Amino acid sequence: KPNEAKKSLGAEIVRQYHGDAAAEGCLAEWKKQFEEKGDPVEIPEVTIPASEVVEGKVAANKLLVLAGLCKSMSEARQKINEGAFNYGADKTKANDFKDLIQIADGLVLRLGRKIVKVSCSS
């Protein structure tokens, strides 16, 4: 299988440069992310200005732009309509670009393969 070959090659390269423990960690992370569809251990963090949050919530399309996952509100609306966006531990999907999303520090946003963790500035 091509996928098995890719995992083996990746693990071997990591093993050569970083040792057995790092290679095993790499394989475990691969399995978690791609086979079990889990989130990676290290997720980049983005800061949302508190001035953009109204009563603890932000519209889904605006949140994607503020988080840097989309360049424009129209691109965000399109991605939401395609079903490419989900958030939180339970991977909730936004049904509409106007959906208000409760913002909390550590909220995980996923757009396709892009994943970020939100923090709110005060």
Sequence and secondary structure as in RCSB ss.txt:
>XXXX:A:sequence
KPNEAKKSLGAEIVRQYHGDAAAEGCLAEWKKQFEEKGDPVEIPEVTIPASEVVEGKVAANKLLVLAGLCKSMSE
ARQKINEGAFNYGADKTKANDFKDLIQIADGLVLRLGRKIVKVSCSS
>XXXX:A:secstr
 HHHHHHHHHHHHHHHHH HHHHHHHHHHHIIIIIS    SS  EEEE GGG BTTEEEHHHHHHHTTS SSHHH
HHHHHHHT EEETTTTEE SSTT EEE  TTEEEEETTEEEEEEE  
